[in-house]
């Protein structure tokens, strides 16, 4: 466990607070979603988009399976710039965009929502700030504030974003009559019950994550891999390592690891497989012997119900209870968050340390030029062509 004297204690406090946070904001989030959806004829929607930057992009990607499963609609999850600069001028009719930004002040995310609305599609801002730029730009807002617990890599805000999007998927599926009201309520109860699994997972993985950090603390390169919702989890965990201690960390798809990182010559690179029960388990189990076989320090985040041979992984970070794969991003990120925290402690690292010689106060994200009209995209192309 962390000590109260640690300057990085706030990150740890955020991690362990997440189960209670999910329950604290659950009802308010549901009400906010009901109010937001009342602005639209959501039965008309034929395509779902999500767009965000950083953690907000990963949250949309993590919830793609939930939207597809509960709503039976095509889903496309894009980084905000990709959506705004390359996708927005070919949007299909009757689409909806969930623009995601905790602060609500990131220029590219505001741009994505503004250009989508100008193109005639419905827009919903998912944010922690109801008075923010993205909230003003969108036609409707799901605003759930994240109570501050000090400056640290984003932890609690990601939980709220995941919860908001998962509840949006359930509400839309219910409105479209893909799932009955009774089924939607049963799924919501399962989602509420995830808080208990989060609590149990933190208790089960805390000491093991600390031991891994103490043993591998000098490693500069880390790889996390998963597929489906767990691909987003791998990206998110990698981001937490970068932010907490400056490690060179990647998130990768399980199959793409076999095509690319398998050939990395740095034999000792710690490699972690995110493996909830679901569609990618079989392929993950096929690849684990190769991960070990080329000398990688091998970690697995997996359900306690998943049997392992002793030779398949050096460390198993267990999830003690099963959760549906669509809800797994809320749980399977926790071991990685703890690992990121303990690596920062072992290294004595300052959060966001790469910015220590250039402190911009977020200007690089918020003060860049924001496109407001679709015609500006054509002007950008014309300028590029001279």
C-alpha positions, 0 to 999 in steps of 0.5 A: 500500500502507498504511504500518506507521505508520498507526493504521488499519493493522490494518484493512488487515492484516485485509483482506490476511490473508483468503486465508490465513485461509480456508485456515487455518480450512477443515478445522476449520470442516468438522469443526465442521459435521459435529459440529453436524449430527450432532445432528439429522435434517436430512433432515426440514428443510423450510425454512431460516432465517438470522438475525443483526445487521449483518454477521451478517445480511448473511452469511446474506443472502449465502448464501441462493443457496447454501442454495437451490441446494445444498439445494433448500429454501425459504430466508428470511434475516432480521434478528434482530429481524425474525425474533424479534419478527415471524416466530417465532410463525408458523414452519412445522414442520420448520424450522431456524434458523442464528443468526449472531453472531461475538461470540455476545453480541448480545441480539437474536440470542440472542433469535432462537435462544431463541424459535426453539428454544422454538417447536420448530424446530432451531437452530444457532449460527454464532459465533466464541465457543463459550462465548457466549450464543448458543452456550448458547441453540442446540441445536448450535454451529458455533464457529470463533474469529477470531484477534484482530488489533486493533479495526477494522470487521469483516473476518475475522469476516465471511469466517469466517461466509461460509465456515461458512454455505457449508460448511453449505449443502454439508453439508446438500445432501449429507445430503439427497442433493440433491448426491452426496458426490463433487459436494459434495467437488468444490464444497468444493475449488472453495471452497478454491480461492477463496482464490487468487482472493481473493489475486489480487483484493487485488493487482489492486484495491489501488492502484486502490482507493487512487486512488479514495479519493484522488480521491473522498475528500471525497464524503459520500454513496456508493451500492453496488448488487448483486443476488442474493448481491451485494445482501448484498455491497453492504450489507456494503461500505456498512457498512464505509464507515460504520464506517471513516470515517463516510461516508453509504453505502447498499447497494441492489438493482440494480433498486431503484436504478433506482426510487429512487436514480436520482432523487437530486439529488446528481449526483456521488454515487459509485455502485459496481455489484457485478457478478459473472458471474451472473443480474444482469449483463444488468440491470446492463449496461442500467443502467450508461449511466444511472448515468453519464448522470446524472453519477454517479462510476461504479465497477464491481467485475467479473470481468476476463472481463467486457468494458466499453466505456470509456464504461460506468464511470469505474473498474473494480475487477477480479476476475482469475479467475472464481468461481461466483456462490454463492461470489462474496461472499467475493471481491467484497467485497474491493475495497470493504474496501480502499476503506473502509480508504483512505478512512479513511486519506485522511480521517484518520478514527477507526473508529466515529467517530460514537460518540466522544461517547457510548461505551457499550462495546456496551451498546446491543447486549448489555444490552437486554431479551431475550425468552425465551418466545413468550408474551412476544410477545403481552404486547408487543402487549397493552402496545402496545394499552394 
